[in-house]
Amino acid sequence: MPFIPRQVKPPARQAITCRLPEETATLLKRYADFLDSTQEYVVNETLLVAFRRDREFQEWLAASPAVPPQAGQELGRPARQGERPRP
């Protein structure tokens, strides 16, 4: 048994890029300021709440096997024909 507890490693992160309407981006920044948190945290937590509360999505998840993205393919964006994967 270790003398001190093992360090908790943060989960792996994947960078995504999205464009938001200016008003939504402003509200995101203000909400993050309100929570004294990062915009990344607000987006992550909001998506997790939506995923948990959407019963139809939960049913779809249970019925649909997960398919890992192809190498170099971003989530939410299909690979373009002839596009080379990024290293």
DRENPA-3360 file (N, C-alpha, C; in nm, 2 decimals, always signed):
BEGIN
1 = MPFIPRQV = +0.09/-0.12/+0.00/+0.00/+0.00/+0.00/+0.09/+0.12/+0.00 ~ +0.06/+0.22/-0.09/+0.15/+0.34/-0.10/+0.13/+0.43/+0.02 ~ +0.23/+0.50/+0.06/+0.23/+0.59/+0.17/+0.14/+0.71/+0.14 ~ +0.13/+0.76/+0.02/+0.04/+0.87/-0.02/-0.05/+0.82/-0.13 ~ -0.17/+0.87/-0.15/-0.26/+0.83/-0.26/-0.20/+0.86/-0.40 ~ -0.23/+0.77/-0.49/-0.19/+0.80/-0.63/-0.25/+0.92/-0.68 ~ -0.18/+0.99/-0.77/-0.23/+1.11/-0.84/-0.34/+1.07/-0.93 ~ -0.45/+1.15/-0.93/-0.56/+1.13/-1.02/-0.53/+1.19/-1.15;
9 = KPPARQAI = -0.52/+1.11/-1.26/-0.49/+1.16/-1.39/-0.62/+1.22/-1.45 ~ -0.61/+1.34/-1.51/-0.72/+1.39/-1.58/-0.75/+1.31/-1.71 ~ -0.88/+1.31/-1.75/-0.91/+1.23/-1.87/-0.85/+1.29/-1.99 ~ -0.83/+1.21/-2.09/-0.77/+1.26/-2.22/-0.87/+1.36/-2.28 ~ -0.81/+1.46/-2.34/-0.89/+1.56/-2.40/-0.87/+1.56/-2.55 ~ -0.97/+1.60/-2.63/-0.97/+1.61/-2.77/-1.02/+1.75/-2.81 ~ -0.93/+1.82/-2.88/-0.97/+1.96/-2.92/-1.07/+1.95/-3.03 ~ -1.17/+2.04/-3.02/-1.27/+2.05/-3.13/-1.29/+2.20/-3.16;
17 = TCRLPEET = -1.33/+2.23/-3.27/-1.35/+2.37/-3.31/-1.49/+2.39/-3.36 ~ -1.56/+2.49/-3.32/-1.69/+2.52/-3.37/-1.71/+2.67/-3.37 ~ -1.80/+2.71/-3.46/-1.83/+2.85/-3.47/-1.97/+2.88/-3.41 ~ -1.98/+2.98/-3.33/-2.11/+3.01/-3.26/-2.16/+3.15/-3.31 ~ -2.29/+3.17/-3.31/-2.33/+3.31/-3.33/-2.28/+3.40/-3.23 ~ -2.25/+3.52/-3.26/-2.18/+3.62/-3.17/-2.26/+3.63/-3.04 ~ -2.39/+3.63/-3.04/-2.47/+3.64/-2.92/-2.44/+3.52/-2.83 ~ -2.44/+3.40/-2.89/-2.42/+3.28/-2.81/-2.28/+3.28/-2.75;
25 = ATLLKRYA = -2.18/+3.32/-2.83/-2.04/+3.32/-2.78/-2.03/+3.42/-2.66 ~ -2.10/+3.53/-2.67/-2.09/+3.63/-2.56/-2.16/+3.58/-2.44 ~ -2.27/+3.51/-2.45/-2.34/+3.45/-2.34/-2.25/+3.34/-2.28 ~ -2.19/+3.26/-2.36/-2.10/+3.16/-2.31/-1.99/+3.22/-2.22 ~ -1.93/+3.32/-2.27/-1.82/+3.39/-2.20/-1.87/+3.45/-2.07 ~ -1.99/+3.51/-2.07/-2.05/+3.57/-1.95/-2.09/+3.46/-1.85 ~ -2.14/+3.35/-1.90/-2.18/+3.24/-1.81/-2.05/+3.18/-1.74 ~ -1.95/+3.17/-1.82/-1.82/+3.12/-1.76/-1.77/+3.22/-1.66;
33 = DFLDSTQE = -1.78/+3.34/-1.69/-1.74/+3.45/-1.59/-1.82/+3.43/-1.46 ~ -1.95/+3.42/-1.48/-2.05/+3.40/-1.37/-2.01/+3.29/-1.28 ~ -1.97/+3.17/-1.34/-1.93/+3.05/-1.27/-1.79/+3.06/-1.22 ~ -1.71/+3.16/-1.26/-1.57/+3.17/-1.23/-1.50/+3.04/-1.29 ~ -1.54/+3.00/-1.41/-1.49/+2.88/-1.48/-1.45/+2.91/-1.62 ~ -1.39/+2.81/-1.68/-1.35/+2.83/-1.82/-1.47/+2.81/-1.92 ~ -1.46/+2.86/-2.04/-1.56/+2.83/-2.14/-1.56/+2.68/-2.17 ~ -1.44/+2.62/-2.17/-1.43/+2.48/-2.20/-1.52/+2.40/-2.09;
41 = YVVNETLL = -1.51/+2.44/-1.97/-1.58/+2.37/-1.86/-1.73/+2.39/-1.88 ~ -1.78/+2.51/-1.92/-1.92/+2.53/-1.94/-1.97/+2.45/-2.05 ~ -1.90/+2.45/-2.16/-1.94/+2.37/-2.28/-1.95/+2.22/-2.24 ~ -1.85/+2.17/-2.18/-1.84/+2.03/-2.14/-1.96/+1.99/-2.05 ~ -1.98/+2.07/-1.95/-2.08/+2.03/-1.85/-2.22/+2.05/-1.91 ~ -2.24/+2.15/-1.99/-2.37/+2.17/-2.06/-2.40/+2.05/-2.15 ~ -2.30/+2.01/-2.23/-2.33/+1.89/-2.32/-2.36/+1.77/-2.23 ~ -2.29/+1.74/-2.13/-2.31/+1.63/-2.04/-2.45/+1.63/-1.99;
49 = VAFRRDRE = -2.50/+1.74/-1.94/-2.64/+1.76/-1.90/-2.74/+1.72/-2.01 ~ -2.71/+1.78/-2.13/-2.80/+1.75/-2.24/-2.80/+1.60/-2.28 ~ -2.69/+1.54/-2.28/-2.68/+1.40/-2.31/-2.75/+1.31/-2.21 ~ -2.74/+1.35/-2.08/-2.81/+1.27/-1.98/-2.96/+1.29/-1.98 ~ -3.01/+1.41/-2.01/-3.15/+1.44/-2.00/-3.23/+1.40/-2.13 ~ -3.16/+1.39/-2.24/-3.23/+1.36/-2.36/-3.26/+1.21/-2.37 ~ -3.38/+1.17/-2.33/-3.42/+1.03/-2.33/-3.41/+0.96/-2.47 ~ -3.46/+1.03/-2.57/-3.45/+0.98/-2.70/-3.31/+0.95/-2.75;
57 = FQEWLAAS = -3.22/+1.04/-2.71/-3.07/+1.02/-2.74/-3.02/+0.90/-2.66 ~ -3.06/+0.88/-2.53/-3.02/+0.77/-2.46/-3.07/+0.64/-2.52 ~ -3.19/+0.63/-2.57/-3.24/+0.51/-2.64/-3.16/+0.49/-2.76 ~ -3.13/+0.59/-2.84/-3.06/+0.58/-2.96/-2.92/+0.52/-2.93 ~ -2.85/+0.58/-2.82/-2.72/+0.53/-2.79/-2.72/+0.38/-2.75 ~ -2.82/+0.34/-2.68/-2.83/+0.20/-2.64/-2.85/+0.11/-2.76 ~ -2.92/+0.16/-2.87/-2.95/+0.08/-2.98/-2.84/+0.09/-3.09 ~ -2.76/+0.19/-3.08/-2.66/+0.21/-3.19/-2.52/+0.18/-3.14;
65 = PAVPPQAG = -2.45/+0.09/-3.20/-2.31/+0.06/-3.15/-2.22/+0.18/-3.19 ~ -2.12/+0.20/-3.10/-2.03/+0.31/-3.12/-1.93/+0.27/-3.23 ~ -1.91/+0.36/-3.32/-1.81/+0.34/-3.43/-1.70/+0.44/-3.41 ~ -1.57/+0.40/-3.38/-1.47/+0.49/-3.36/-1.44/+0.57/-3.49 ~ -1.40/+0.70/-3.48/-1.37/+0.78/-3.60/-1.25/+0.73/-3.67 ~ -1.24/+0.75/-3.80/-1.13/+0.70/-3.87/-1.01/+0.79/-3.84 ~ -0.89/+0.74/-3.86/-0.77/+0.82/-3.83/-0.77/+0.95/-3.89 ~ -0.75/+1.06/-3.82/-0.75/+1.19/-3.87/-0.88/+1.26/-3.89;
73 = QELGRPAR = -0.99/+1.18/-3.87/-1.12/+1.24/-3.89/-1.17/+1.31/-3.76 ~ -1.21/+1.43/-3.77/-1.26/+1.51/-3.66/-1.40/+1.46/-3.62 ~ -1.44/+1.47/-3.50/-1.57/+1.43/-3.46/-1.67/+1.54/-3.52 ~ -1.78/+1.49/-3.56/-1.88/+1.58/-3.62/-1.86/+1.63/-3.76 ~ -1.75/+1.58/-3.82/-1.72/+1.63/-3.95/-1.68/+1.51/-4.04 ~ -1.75/+1.47/-4.14/-1.71/+1.36/-4.22/-1.58/+1.40/-4.30 ~ -1.50/+1.30/-4.32/-1.37/+1.32/-4.40/-1.41/+1.36/-4.54 ~ -1.34/+1.45/-4.59/-1.36/+1.49/-4.73/-1.29/+1.39/-4.82;
81 = QGERPRP = -1.35/+1.37/-4.94/-1.29/+1.28/-5.04/-1.15/+1.33/-5.07 ~ -1.05/+1.24/-5.07/-0.91/+1.27/-5.10/-0.84/+1.34/-4.99 ~ -0.90/+1.37/-4.87/-0.83/+1.44/-4.76/-0.74/+1.34/-4.70 ~ -0.61/+1.39/-4.67/-0.52/+1.30/-4.60/-0.53/+1.32/-4.45 ~ -0.52/+1.21/-4.37/-0.53/+1.22/-4.23/-0.41/+1.31/-4.18 ~ -0.44/+1.38/-4.07/-0.34/+1.46/-4.00/-0.26/+1.38/-3.91 ~ -0.13/+1.41/-3.90/-0.04/+1.32/-3.81/-0.08/+1.34/-3.66;
% end
